[in-house]
Amino acid sequence: TNRSLAVSGNTTLTTVCWNSCIACATNNYTLTFRVDMTNQTVDANGVQLVGSFQGWDPVSTPMTYLGYGIYEYAIILLEGRGIQYKYLNGNDFGMSETVPMECGVDDLDGGFNRLHTVGAGDETILVCFNECDACAGCTDPLAAEYNPFAGMDDGSCATPLVYGCTYADAMNYNG
């Protein structure tokens, strides 16, 4: 059927979804991007995130340093939205990552972009700069080299944690 309205003065109509009598559901979720820069020398201008969701602007989305070589940026996006993106080591495209073909889509300029479709819930994406997956590192929480962001163990867990006092003049000193 058709919609109808009897106007009797100034009227503001409510927004409704196509083929519906109610407002559209907004399924917006937080998408958190994390990139591991452990294997890179980070540019003085920091790490940037660029993509189709922000107009590929190399300076509008600087990432925040979390520690362990990890940089982060979070944004709220609509469920089902497909985005292309990549990371920059600095604030110009000359320092963009080289996204591997096996985890990228053609950027129509001889390279590849990362691709993600926003799911039904908050998400976090963690990758190593220039790689498809998280960087390898020490995954043993009982080792001094432990990295909570490591994707797989690389054999670097060499120093077991020793609990106790290391101050030589203390009564509970543990050599």
C-alpha positions as CSV (number, residue, x, y, z in Angstrom):
1,T,0.0,0.0,0.0
2,N,1.0,3.6,-0.3
3,R,1.9,5.8,2.7
4,S,-0.5,8.7,3.4
5,L,-0.4,11.8,5.5
6,A,-3.0,14.4,6.3
7,V,-1.1,17.7,6.7
8,S,-2.6,20.1,9.2
9,G,0.2,22.6,9.7
10,N,4.0,22.3,10.1
11,T,4.8,18.6,10.2
12,T,8.1,16.7,10.7
13,L,8.1,13.1,9.4
14,T,10.0,10.4,11.2
15,T,12.6,8.5,9.2
16,V,11.6,4.9,8.4
17,C,13.5,2.1,6.7
18,W,12.6,1.0,3.2
19,N,9.6,-1.4,3.2
20,S,9.0,-0.7,6.8
21,C,6.9,1.4,9.1
22,I,9.6,1.9,11.8
23,A,13.1,3.5,12.0
24,C,16.0,1.4,10.7
25,A,18.0,-0.5,13.2
26,T,21.5,0.8,13.6
27,N,24.0,-1.9,14.2
28,N,27.1,0.1,14.8
29,Y,30.1,-1.7,16.3
30,T,33.6,-0.7,17.4
31,L,36.3,-2.0,15.1
32,T,39.7,-1.7,16.7
33,F,42.7,-1.8,14.4
34,R,46.1,-2.9,15.9
35,V,49.3,-3.1,14.0
36,D,52.5,-4.5,15.4
37,M,55.5,-2.4,14.4
38,T,58.1,-4.6,16.2
39,N,60.0,-5.3,13.1
40,Q,60.0,-1.7,11.9
41,T,61.8,1.5,12.8
42,V,58.8,3.8,13.4
43,D,58.9,7.2,11.6
44,A,59.0,10.3,13.7
45,N,55.5,11.1,12.4
46,G,54.1,7.9,14.0
47,V,51.9,5.3,12.5
48,Q,48.7,6.1,10.5
49,L,45.7,4.2,9.4
50,V,44.2,5.0,6.0
51,G,41.3,3.6,4.3
52,S,38.0,3.8,2.4
53,F,36.2,4.7,5.6
54,Q,38.2,8.0,6.0
55,G,38.9,9.1,2.4
56,W,42.5,7.7,2.4
57,D,43.7,10.8,4.2
58,P,47.3,10.0,5.4
59,V,47.1,12.4,8.4
60,S,43.5,12.1,9.8
61,T,43.8,8.9,11.7
62,P,47.1,8.7,13.8
63,M,47.4,5.6,15.8
64,T,48.1,5.4,19.6
65,Y,51.1,3.5,20.9
66,L,50.0,0.8,23.4
67,G,53.5,-0.7,24.1
68,Y,55.1,-3.9,22.9
69,G,55.4,-2.3,19.4
70,I,51.6,-2.2,19.1
71,Y,49.7,0.8,17.6
72,E,45.9,1.1,17.9
73,Y,43.0,3.1,16.4
74,A,39.3,2.4,17.1
75,I,36.3,3.5,15.0
76,I,32.6,2.8,15.1
77,L,31.2,1.4,11.8
78,L,27.9,0.0,10.6
79,E,27.6,-3.8,10.5
80,G,28.1,-5.3,7.1
81,R,30.1,-2.4,5.8
82,G,33.1,-3.5,3.7
83,I,36.2,-1.4,4.0
84,Q,39.7,-1.4,2.5
85,Y,42.6,0.0,4.5
86,K,46.4,-0.2,5.1
87,Y,48.9,1.2,7.6
88,L,51.5,3.9,7.0
89,N,54.8,4.2,8.8
90,G,54.8,8.0,8.8
91,N,52.2,10.3,7.3
92,D,52.6,9.8,3.5
93,F,51.9,7.0,1.1
94,G,55.7,6.5,0.4
95,M,55.8,4.8,3.7
96,S,52.8,2.5,3.3
97,E,53.0,-1.1,4.1
98,T,53.3,-3.7,1.4
99,V,50.2,-5.8,1.9
100,P,50.8,-9.4,0.8
101,M,48.6,-10.6,-2.1
102,E,47.3,-13.6,-0.1
103,C,45.6,-11.3,2.4
104,G,44.9,-8.3,0.2
105,V,42.7,-7.0,-2.6
106,D,43.9,-5.3,-5.7
107,D,44.4,-1.5,-5.0
108,L,44.3,-0.8,-8.8
109,D,47.8,0.7,-8.4
110,G,50.0,-2.3,-8.6
111,G,49.6,-3.3,-4.9
112,F,47.1,-4.5,-2.4
113,N,44.9,-3.2,0.4
114,R,43.6,-5.0,3.4
115,L,39.9,-5.8,3.3
116,H,37.4,-6.3,6.2
117,T,33.7,-6.5,6.5
118,V,32.3,-5.3,9.8
119,G,30.7,-8.1,11.7
120,A,27.8,-8.3,14.2
121,G,29.8,-7.2,17.3
122,D,32.9,-5.3,18.4
123,E,36.0,-6.6,16.8
124,T,39.8,-6.2,17.0
125,I,42.1,-6.8,14.1
126,L,45.8,-7.4,14.9
127,V,48.4,-7.8,12.2
128,C,52.2,-7.4,11.8
129,F,53.1,-4.5,9.5
130,N,53.7,-5.9,5.9
131,E,52.3,-9.4,7.0
132,C,48.9,-11.2,7.0
133,D,49.0,-12.3,10.7
134,A,50.2,-11.1,14.1
135,C,53.9,-11.0,14.6
136,A,55.6,-13.9,16.2
137,G,57.1,-13.5,19.7
138,C,57.4,-15.0,23.1
139,T,54.0,-16.4,24.2
140,D,55.0,-17.8,27.6
141,P,53.6,-15.5,30.3
142,L,56.3,-16.9,32.7
143,A,59.1,-15.5,30.6
144,A,60.6,-12.0,30.8
145,E,60.3,-11.7,27.1
146,Y,56.5,-12.4,27.1
147,N,54.5,-10.4,24.5
148,P,50.7,-10.6,25.0
149,F,50.2,-9.6,21.4
150,A,52.4,-12.3,19.8
151,G,50.6,-14.4,17.3
152,M,52.8,-17.5,17.6
153,D,55.8,-18.5,19.6
154,D,59.2,-17.7,17.9
155,G,61.4,-19.4,20.5
156,S,62.5,-16.1,22.0
157,C,61.3,-17.0,25.5
158,A,64.8,-17.3,27.1
159,T,64.6,-15.7,30.6
160,P,62.3,-17.3,33.2
161,L,60.7,-15.0,35.6
162,V,62.3,-15.2,39.1
163,Y,60.2,-14.0,42.0
164,G,61.8,-12.5,45.1
165,C,63.8,-9.6,46.3
166,T,66.9,-8.7,44.2
167,Y,68.2,-6.1,46.5
168,A,71.4,-7.6,47.9
169,D,71.3,-5.9,51.4
170,A,67.7,-7.0,52.1
171,M,66.9,-9.8,54.6
172,N,64.8,-11.6,52.0
173,Y,67.4,-11.3,49.2
174,N,67.0,-14.0,46.5
175,G,70.1,-14.3,44.3
